[in-house]
Amino acid sequence: MTHAEPLRITVASRTAEVRPDEFLRIFDPIQVVQENLIDVGPCVSQRILEAQGGHLDIKQGRAEVTFTATLPTTQP
């Protein structure tokens, strides 16, 4: 099998707001759980993707928060 281009899935929101201090530790499960148990989604999602050889990125623009999940693919 050969490796193909990775699969990328992007989810963006123009209504979500992430404070700068939250943005820096959004994937830190210890900080997130201590503050709000409901916000563990990015931490769990990142661990699942990493277990499959992928990764989760976050970008914050002027009026948008974007998560991009990247997973490796293979071709027969």
Backbone atoms as SQL, in Angstrom:
CREATE TABLE atoms (id INTEGER PRIMARY KEY, chain TEXT, resi INTEGER, resn TEXT, atom TEXT, x REAL, y REAL, z REAL);
INSERT INTO atoms VALUES
  (1, 'A', 1, 'MET', 'N', 0.834, -1.189, 0.000),
  (2, 'A', 1, 'MET', 'CA', 0.000, 0.000, 0.000),
  (3, 'A', 1, 'MET', 'C', 0.873, 1.245, 0.000),
  (4, 'A', 2, 'THR', 'N', 0.432, 2.249, -0.689),
  (5, 'A', 2, 'THR', 'CA', 1.148, 3.516, -0.724),
  (6, 'A', 2, 'THR', 'C', 0.312, 4.580, -0.040),
  (7, 'A', 3, 'HIS', 'N', 0.989, 5.583, 0.438),
  (8, 'A', 3, 'HIS', 'CA', 0.274, 6.667, 1.107),
  (9, 'A', 3, 'HIS', 'C', -0.255, 7.669, 0.092),
  (10, 'A', 4, 'ALA', 'N', -1.487, 8.055, 0.287),
  (11, 'A', 4, 'ALA', 'CA', -2.118, 9.065, -0.556),
  (12, 'A', 4, 'ALA', 'C', -2.164, 10.379, 0.221),
  (13, 'A', 5, 'GLU', 'N', -2.756, 11.357, -0.380),
  (14, 'A', 5, 'GLU', 'CA', -2.939, 12.634, 0.311),
  (15, 'A', 5, 'GLU', 'C', -3.777, 12.400, 1.565),
  (16, 'A', 6, 'PRO', 'N', -3.463, 13.089, 2.661),
  (17, 'A', 6, 'PRO', 'CA', -4.247, 12.905, 3.878),
  (18, 'A', 6, 'PRO', 'C', -5.672, 13.442, 3.707),
  (19, 'A', 7, 'LEU', 'N', -6.564, 12.883, 4.470),
  (20, 'A', 7, 'LEU', 'CA', -7.945, 13.343, 4.504),
  (21, 'A', 7, 'LEU', 'C', -8.015, 14.505, 5.481),
  (22, 'A', 8, 'ARG', 'N', -8.606, 15.608, 5.052),
  (23, 'A', 8, 'ARG', 'CA', -8.760, 16.782, 5.921),
  (24, 'A', 8, 'ARG', 'C', -10.233, 17.152, 6.015),
  (25, 'A', 9, 'ILE', 'N', -10.674, 17.334, 7.247),
  (26, 'A', 9, 'ILE', 'CA', -12.054, 17.757, 7.507),
  (27, 'A', 9, 'ILE', 'C', -11.966, 19.041, 8.319),
  (28, 'A', 10, 'THR', 'N', -12.603, 20.079, 7.825),
  (29, 'A', 10, 'THR', 'CA', -12.557, 21.382, 8.490),
  (30, 'A', 10, 'THR', 'C', -13.949, 21.775, 8.961),
  (31, 'A', 11, 'VAL', 'N', -14.009, 22.230, 10.206),
  (32, 'A', 11, 'VAL', 'CA', -15.244, 22.742, 10.783),
  (33, 'A', 11, 'VAL', 'C', -14.940, 24.148, 11.269),
  (34, 'A', 12, 'ALA', 'N', -15.753, 25.103, 10.832),
  (35, 'A', 12, 'ALA', 'CA', -15.512, 26.501, 11.192),
  (36, 'A', 12, 'ALA', 'C', -16.782, 27.121, 11.767),
  (37, 'A', 13, 'SER', 'N', -16.577, 28.103, 12.620),
  (38, 'A', 13, 'SER', 'CA', -17.695, 28.830, 13.204),
  (39, 'A', 13, 'SER', 'C', -17.375, 30.317, 13.217),
  (40, 'A', 14, 'ARG', 'N', -18.330, 31.091, 12.802),
  (41, 'A', 14, 'ARG', 'CA', -18.174, 32.550, 12.878),
  (42, 'A', 14, 'ARG', 'C', -18.845, 33.129, 14.111),
  (43, 'A', 15, 'THR', 'N', -19.472, 32.251, 14.904),
  (44, 'A', 15, 'THR', 'CA', -20.126, 32.733, 16.124),
  (45, 'A', 15, 'THR', 'C', -19.396, 32.285, 17.388),
  (46, 'A', 16, 'ALA', 'N', -18.508, 31.296, 17.276),
  (47, 'A', 16, 'ALA', 'CA', -17.765, 30.827, 18.448),
  (48, 'A', 16, 'ALA', 'C', -16.693, 31.840, 18.816),
  (49, 'A', 17, 'GLU', 'N', -16.479, 31.966, 20.102),
  (50, 'A', 17, 'GLU', 'CA', -15.421, 32.850, 20.586),
  (51, 'A', 17, 'GLU', 'C', -14.523, 32.059, 21.527),
  (52, 'A', 18, 'VAL', 'N', -13.232, 32.161, 21.310),
  (53, 'A', 18, 'VAL', 'CA', -12.256, 31.519, 22.182),
  (54, 'A', 18, 'VAL', 'C', -11.315, 32.612, 22.667),
  (55, 'A', 19, 'ARG', 'N', -11.299, 32.810, 23.981),
  (56, 'A', 19, 'ARG', 'CA', -10.408, 33.829, 24.545),
  (57, 'A', 19, 'ARG', 'C', -8.958, 33.424, 24.307),
  (58, 'A', 20, 'PRO', 'N', -8.049, 34.379, 24.201),
  (59, 'A', 20, 'PRO', 'CA', -6.640, 34.054, 23.958),
  (60, 'A', 20, 'PRO', 'C', -6.056, 33.074, 24.974),
  (61, 'A', 21, 'ASP', 'N', -6.396, 33.221, 26.260),
  (62, 'A', 21, 'ASP', 'CA', -5.873, 32.297, 27.266),
  (63, 'A', 21, 'ASP', 'C', -6.454, 30.891, 27.096),
  (64, 'A', 22, 'GLU', 'N', -7.697, 30.776, 26.637),
  (65, 'A', 22, 'GLU', 'CA', -8.297, 29.472, 26.360),
  (66, 'A', 22, 'GLU', 'C', -7.673, 28.846, 25.116),
  (67, 'A', 23, 'PHE', 'N', -7.417, 29.672, 24.118),
  (68, 'A', 23, 'PHE', 'CA', -6.872, 29.197, 22.844),
  (69, 'A', 23, 'PHE', 'C', -5.533, 28.488, 23.049),
  (70, 'A', 24, 'LEU', 'N', -4.700, 29.032, 23.911),
  (71, 'A', 24, 'LEU', 'CA', -3.371, 28.464, 24.135),
  (72, 'A', 24, 'LEU', 'C', -3.400, 27.098, 24.799),
  (73, 'A', 25, 'ARG', 'N', -4.474, 26.797, 25.518),
  (74, 'A', 25, 'ARG', 'CA', -4.527, 25.508, 26.227),
  (75, 'A', 25, 'ARG', 'C', -5.775, 24.697, 25.885),
  (76, 'A', 26, 'ILE', 'N', -6.301, 24.885, 24.693),
  (77, 'A', 26, 'ILE', 'CA', -7.541, 24.211, 24.314),
  (78, 'A', 26, 'ILE', 'C', -7.396, 22.692, 24.248),
  (79, 'A', 27, 'PHE', 'N', -6.168, 22.189, 24.018),
  (80, 'A', 27, 'PHE', 'CA', -5.946, 20.752, 23.961),
  (81, 'A', 27, 'PHE', 'C', -5.362, 20.196, 25.257),
  (82, 'A', 28, 'ASP', 'N', -5.254, 21.008, 26.291),
  (83, 'A', 28, 'ASP', 'CA', -4.710, 20.571, 27.574),
  (84, 'A', 28, 'ASP', 'C', -5.848, 20.028, 28.439),
  (85, 'A', 29, 'PRO', 'N', -5.955, 18.697, 28.599),
  (86, 'A', 29, 'PRO', 'CA', -7.102, 18.131, 29.319),
  (87, 'A', 29, 'PRO', 'C', -7.153, 18.527, 30.789),
  (88, 'A', 30, 'ILE', 'N', -6.026, 18.731, 31.416),
  (89, 'A', 30, 'ILE', 'CA', -6.026, 19.094, 32.839),
  (90, 'A', 30, 'ILE', 'C', -6.659, 20.465, 33.038),
  (91, 'A', 31, 'GLN', 'N', -6.237, 21.443, 32.268),
  (92, 'A', 31, 'GLN', 'CA', -6.788, 22.791, 32.397),
  (93, 'A', 31, 'GLN', 'C', -8.265, 22.829, 32.040),
  (94, 'A', 32, 'VAL', 'N', -8.643, 22.146, 30.970),
  (95, 'A', 32, 'VAL', 'CA', -10.027, 22.187, 30.515),
  (96, 'A', 32, 'VAL', 'C', -10.955, 21.519, 31.512),
  (97, 'A', 33, 'VAL', 'N', -10.585, 20.364, 32.050),
  (98, 'A', 33, 'VAL', 'CA', -11.440, 19.656, 32.991),
  (99, 'A', 33, 'VAL', 'C', -11.622, 20.460, 34.268),
  (100, 'A', 34, 'GLN', 'N', -10.574, 21.116, 34.712),
  (101, 'A', 34, 'GLN', 'CA', -10.678, 21.902, 35.938),
  (102, 'A', 34, 'GLN', 'C', -11.644, 23.069, 35.770),
  (103, 'A', 35, 'GLU', 'N', -11.708, 23.611, 34.577),
  (104, 'A', 35, 'GLU', 'CA', -12.546, 24.788, 34.364),
  (105, 'A', 35, 'GLU', 'C', -13.977, 24.436, 33.980),
  (106, 'A', 36, 'ASN', 'N', -14.136, 23.455, 33.104),
  (107, 'A', 36, 'ASN', 'CA', -15.471, 23.152, 32.606),
  (108, 'A', 36, 'ASN', 'C', -15.455, 21.785, 31.950),
  (109, 'A', 37, 'LEU', 'N', -16.040, 20.806, 32.583),
  (110, 'A', 37, 'LEU', 'CA', -16.013, 19.431, 32.087),
  (111, 'A', 37, 'LEU', 'C', -16.630, 19.304, 30.697),
  (112, 'A', 38, 'ILE', 'N', -17.560, 20.148, 30.347),
  (113, 'A', 38, 'ILE', 'CA', -18.221, 20.072, 29.046),
  (114, 'A', 38, 'ILE', 'C', -17.248, 20.366, 27.904),
  (115, 'A', 39, 'ASP', 'N', -16.202, 21.108, 28.133),
  (116, 'A', 39, 'ASP', 'CA', -15.279, 21.525, 27.079),
  (117, 'A', 39, 'ASP', 'C', -14.154, 20.535, 26.804),
  (118, 'A', 40, 'VAL', 'N', -14.292, 19.278, 27.159),
  (119, 'A', 40, 'VAL', 'CA', -13.233, 18.313, 26.902),
  (120, 'A', 40, 'VAL', 'C', -13.237, 17.815, 25.461),
  (121, 'A', 41, 'GLY', 'N', -14.207, 18.216, 24.650),
  (122, 'A', 41, 'GLY', 'CA', -14.316, 17.763, 23.264),
  (123, 'A', 41, 'GLY', 'C', -13.040, 17.880, 22.452),
  (124, 'A', 42, 'PRO', 'N', -12.388, 19.047, 22.403),
  (125, 'A', 42, 'PRO', 'CA', -11.152, 19.155, 21.622),
  (126, 'A', 42, 'PRO', 'C', -10.052, 18.220, 22.130),
  (127, 'A', 43, 'CYS', 'N', -9.945, 18.051, 23.443),
  (128, 'A', 43, 'CYS', 'CA', -8.915, 17.167, 24.012),
  (129, 'A', 43, 'CYS', 'C', -9.147, 15.729, 23.586),
  (130, 'A', 44, 'VAL', 'N', -10.385, 15.266, 23.727),
  (131, 'A', 44, 'VAL', 'CA', -10.718, 13.889, 23.375),
  (132, 'A', 44, 'VAL', 'C', -10.567, 13.685, 21.870),
  (133, 'A', 45, 'SER', 'N', -11.044, 14.629, 21.088),
  (134, 'A', 45, 'SER', 'CA', -10.936, 14.524, 19.626),
  (135, 'A', 45, 'SER', 'C', -9.481, 14.446, 19.185),
  (136, 'A', 46, 'GLN', 'N', -8.630, 15.257, 19.785),
  (137, 'A', 46, 'GLN', 'CA', -7.216, 15.239, 19.441),
  (138, 'A', 46, 'GLN', 'C', -6.607, 13.875, 19.756),
  (139, 'A', 47, 'ARG', 'N', -6.924, 13.300, 20.912),
  (140, 'A', 47, 'ARG', 'CA', -6.364, 11.996, 21.288),
  (141, 'A', 47, 'ARG', 'C', -6.826, 10.900, 20.334),
  (142, 'A', 48, 'ILE', 'N', -8.083, 10.922, 19.930),
  (143, 'A', 48, 'ILE', 'CA', -8.603, 9.923, 18.992),
  (144, 'A', 48, 'ILE', 'C', -7.880, 10.023, 17.653),
  (145, 'A', 49, 'LEU', 'N', -7.737, 11.234, 17.139),
  (146, 'A', 49, 'LEU', 'CA', -7.053, 11.428, 15.858),
  (147, 'A', 49, 'LEU', 'C', -5.586, 11.014, 15.948),
  (148, 'A', 50, 'GLU', 'N', -4.914, 11.351, 17.035),
  (149, 'A', 50, 'GLU', 'CA', -3.511, 10.972, 17.198),
  (150, 'A', 50, 'GLU', 'C', -3.357, 9.452, 17.261),
  (151, 'A', 51, 'ALA', 'N', -4.311, 8.766, 17.877),
  (152, 'A', 51, 'ALA', 'CA', -4.256, 7.303, 17.960),
  (153, 'A', 51, 'ALA', 'C', -4.371, 6.663, 16.577),
  (154, 'A', 52, 'GLN', 'N', -4.958, 7.390, 15.631),
  (155, 'A', 52, 'GLN', 'CA', -5.110, 6.900, 14.264),
  (156, 'A', 52, 'GLN', 'C', -4.029, 7.455, 13.329),
  (157, 'A', 53, 'GLY', 'N', -3.047, 8.136, 13.896),
  (158, 'A', 53, 'GLY', 'CA', -1.958, 8.689, 13.097),
  (159, 'A', 53, 'GLY', 'C', -2.250, 10.069, 12.536),
  (160, 'A', 54, 'GLY', 'N', -3.291, 10.713, 13.012),
  (161, 'A', 54, 'GLY', 'CA', -3.665, 12.043, 12.520),
  (162, 'A', 54, 'GLY', 'C', -3.405, 13.125, 13.545),
  (163, 'A', 55, 'HIS', 'N', -3.991, 14.281, 13.299),
  (164, 'A', 55, 'HIS', 'CA', -3.867, 15.378, 14.255),
  (165, 'A', 55, 'HIS', 'C', -5.012, 16.363, 14.085),
  (166, 'A', 56, 'LEU', 'N', -5.205, 17.201, 15.082),
  (167, 'A', 56, 'LEU', 'CA', -6.253, 18.211, 15.093),
  (168, 'A', 56, 'LEU', 'C', -5.602, 19.569, 15.288),
  (169, 'A', 57, 'ASP', 'N', -5.926, 20.493, 14.403),
  (170, 'A', 57, 'ASP', 'CA', -5.383, 21.852, 14.482),
  (171, 'A', 57, 'ASP', 'C', -6.515, 22.836, 14.714),
  (172, 'A', 58, 'ILE', 'N', -6.190, 23.941, 15.350),
  (173, 'A', 58, 'ILE', 'CA', -7.156, 25.016, 15.537),
  (174, 'A', 58, 'ILE', 'C', -6.520, 26.317, 15.056),
  (175, 'A', 59, 'LYS', 'N', -7.328, 27.124, 14.397),
  (176, 'A', 59, 'LYS', 'CA', -6.897, 28.460, 13.970),
  (177, 'A', 59, 'LYS', 'C', -7.993, 29.437, 14.356),
  (178, 'A', 60, 'GLN', 'N', -7.563, 30.609, 14.751),
  (179, 'A', 60, 'GLN', 'CA', -8.525, 31.649, 15.077),
  (180, 'A', 60, 'GLN', 'C', -8.207, 32.867, 14.246),
  (181, 'A', 61, 'GLY', 'N', -9.181, 33.271, 13.456),
  (182, 'A', 61, 'GLY', 'CA', -9.039, 34.472, 12.652),
  (183, 'A', 61, 'GLY', 'C', -9.765, 35.625, 13.317),
  (184, 'A', 62, 'ARG', 'N', -9.967, 36.664, 12.576),
  (185, 'A', 62, 'ARG', 'CA', -10.646, 37.838, 13.140),
  (186, 'A', 62, 'ARG', 'C', -12.078, 37.528, 13.539),
  (187, 'A', 63, 'ALA', 'N', -12.779, 36.760, 12.723),
  (188, 'A', 63, 'ALA', 'CA', -14.187, 36.494, 13.007),
  (189, 'A', 63, 'ALA', 'C', -14.523, 35.018, 12.832),
  (190, 'A', 64, 'GLU', 'N', -13.538, 34.129, 13.076),
  (191, 'A', 64, 'GLU', 'CA', -13.801, 32.725, 12.827),
  (192, 'A', 64, 'GLU', 'C', -12.847, 31.830, 13.626),
  (193, 'A', 65, 'VAL', 'N', -13.391, 30.729, 14.134),
  (194, 'A', 65, 'VAL', 'CA', -12.587, 29.686, 14.768),
  (195, 'A', 65, 'VAL', 'C', -12.712, 28.461, 13.882),
  (196, 'A', 66, 'THR', 'N', -11.573, 27.850, 13.530),
  (197, 'A', 66, 'THR', 'CA', -11.563, 26.715, 12.612),
  (198, 'A', 66, 'THR', 'C', -10.791, 25.550, 13.207),
  (199, 'A', 67, 'PHE', 'N', -11.428, 24.384, 13.215),
  (200, 'A', 67, 'PHE', 'CA', -10.759, 23.134, 13.580),
  (201, 'A', 67, 'PHE', 'C', -10.563, 22.333, 12.310),
  (202, 'A', 68, 'THR', 'N', -9.368, 21.785, 12.117),
  (203, 'A', 68, 'THR', 'CA', -9.083, 20.924, 10.977),
  (204, 'A', 68, 'THR', 'C', -8.548, 19.597, 11.480),
  (205, 'A', 69, 'ALA', 'N', -9.281, 18.534, 11.167),
  (206, 'A', 69, 'ALA', 'CA', -8.855, 17.170, 11.500),
  (207, 'A', 69, 'ALA', 'C', -8.160, 16.596, 10.278),
  (208, 'A', 70, 'THR', 'N', -6.989, 16.028, 10.483),
  (209, 'A', 70, 'THR', 'CA', -6.216, 15.430, 9.393),
  (210, 'A', 70, 'THR', 'C', -5.930, 13.972, 9.734),
  (211, 'A', 71, 'LEU', 'N', -6.250, 13.093, 8.789),
  (212, 'A', 71, 'LEU', 'CA', -6.023, 11.661, 8.961),
  (213, 'A', 71, 'LEU', 'C', -5.249, 11.117, 7.773),
  (214, 'A', 72, 'PRO', 'N', -4.337, 10.180, 8.011),
  (215, 'A', 72, 'PRO', 'CA', -3.606, 9.582, 6.902),
  (216, 'A', 72, 'PRO', 'C', -4.526, 8.652, 6.097),
  (217, 'A', 73, 'THR', 'N', -4.236, 8.494, 4.835),
  (218, 'A', 73, 'THR', 'CA', -4.965, 7.577, 3.988),
  (219, 'A', 73, 'THR', 'C', -3.972, 6.668, 3.284),
  (220, 'A', 74, 'THR', 'N', -4.443, 5.561, 2.793),
  (221, 'A', 74, 'THR', 'CA', -3.594, 4.652, 2.017),
  (222, 'A', 74, 'THR', 'C', -4.320, 4.259, 0.750),
  (223, 'A', 75, 'GLN', 'N', -3.572, 3.887, -0.262),
  (224, 'A', 75, 'GLN', 'CA', -4.127, 3.398, -1.522),
  (225, 'A', 75, 'GLN', 'C', -3.674, 1.968, -1.716),
  (226, 'A', 76, 'PRO', 'N', -4.542, 1.101, -2.263),
  (227, 'A', 76, 'PRO', 'CA', -4.120, -0.282, -2.508),
  (228, 'A', 76, 'PRO', 'C', -3.070, -0.371, -3.584);
